[in-house]
């Protein structure tokens, strides 16, 4: 998704940029005057812009591999017949590291969630030493492709 296509909560990020009123993260005093809600909204906008930039420069073949890995893991059941829960580490094991930008995984997970394929169901600590036990989002399939209703996560 390009920045030009990016729309959040009924506003177009490009309209904000053209009007020169997109809050800058470094403008902390201004954001504090506007309040916590404005600061959170600005953070969401910057998050979306960062993911859009990372996705724009990501290799198309890699994006296809990641999308296929997410779909494969989402449709997988564990040994007890339950929907598999997975993280970006699991997807990385199948699709490899992004060749262009280290943050490109997030954009692919967000796109899959917006399409209704997966949903965030919790967090798990990273197992890779380079991630320093950072919490990773835990994902699960939202709706079965066969038309089954959404399963409840306990």
N, C-alpha and C positions, 0 to 999 in steps of 0.2 A: 504494500500500500504506500503510495507516495504521499508527501505532506499535502499536496494539492487535493488529494482525495480524502484526507483525514478529517473527520467530523466527529466532535464529541458533544454529547448532550445538547444538540440543537445549534451549536455554533461552529463556524468554520475557522480553523486555526489561521488560515491565510488572511481572513478578514481582520483578526487581531493583529497579525504582523503588519499588514498594510496600514492599519490605523495607528501603528507604533504604540500599542498599549498592551502588548504581551508582557506580563511581568517577568523580570529577570530574577533568577534565583538569588543573585548577589544583592538584590535590592531588599534586604531584610527589614530595614526600618519602614519602608513603604508597606511591605506586606504585613508587618506587625500592626500598623495603623489600620489596615483594612480588616484585620482579624484573622482568626485561625481558619475559617471557612475559605477565605480568599487564598490563603497560603496553601491549603490543601488542593484547591482547584488549580492553582498555578503549578503545583507539583505534578498533578495528573496530566496537565497539558505538556509539561516538559518530559514526563515519562513517555507519553504517546509520541511526541516528536522524536525522541531518542530511538524508540523502537522502530518508527517509520524510517528514520535515516539508516539504522542498522539493516533493516529488511531491504531497503532500496539498493544497498551496495552488496548484499549477499549474493553469492553465486547461485544461479537458477537451478543447476543440477543438485547442489547441496540442499536448497530449499525443498526440491521434490523429494530427496531422500528423507529429510526431516519430516515432511508432511506424511510420507508413507510410513515412517517409523511410528509417528504418533497414532495414525490410524490403526496400524498393526497392534501396538500395545493397548490401545483403547478397546479393541475387539477381542482381546485375549482374556481368558478366564484362568484363575489359579487352580491348584490341585483340588480345591474344595468346590469348584464350580462358581466361585465368586468373581466379580469383575476385578481385574488386575488394577492395582494402584501403582503409578509410576512417576518418575521425576525426569528432569532434563538429563541427569546422568544416564538413565536407561536409554533415552533417545540418542544421546551422544554415543553410547556403545554400539548402536545400530547404524547411525548415520555419519558418525565422525564429527570432528571439530569443525566449526565454521571457518572457512578459509579467509574470509574477508573482515569479520568483526566478531569479537568474542561475545558480544551481547545479542547476537542475532537469534539465538534460541527463543528468547522471550517473545519476540514478535511472532514467531511461528506458533507458539503455544497460545498467545492471545488471539491470533486469527482462528485457530481451531476452536477455541472457546466461544468466540463470536459466532462461528458457524453452528454452534450447538453440539459439536462432536464430543467435547470434554468439558469437565468442570473441576474446579479446585476443591479438594476435599480435606485438606490439611497440609501438614508440613513434615518433613523428615530431614534429619541432619545429613549433610553431604558426606560421602565416604571418601572422596578424592582428597588427598592431603593438600593439594593446591587450593582447595576451597575452604580450608581451615574450619571444617565442621559447620559451615554456614547453613542456616535453614533453607531448604529447597521446597518449592511448592510440590504438593503431592496431587496428581491428577488422576481422573477416572472417567470412563465413558459416561456420557449423559443419557443417551437414548440408544437402544439397540437398533441396528439397521433393519431388523426384521419387523420393526414396528412395536416392540414391547414398550411398556411404559417405563419411565425413569425409576431406577431402583433407589431405595432409601439407603443412605450411608449412616452406619451407627457410630 
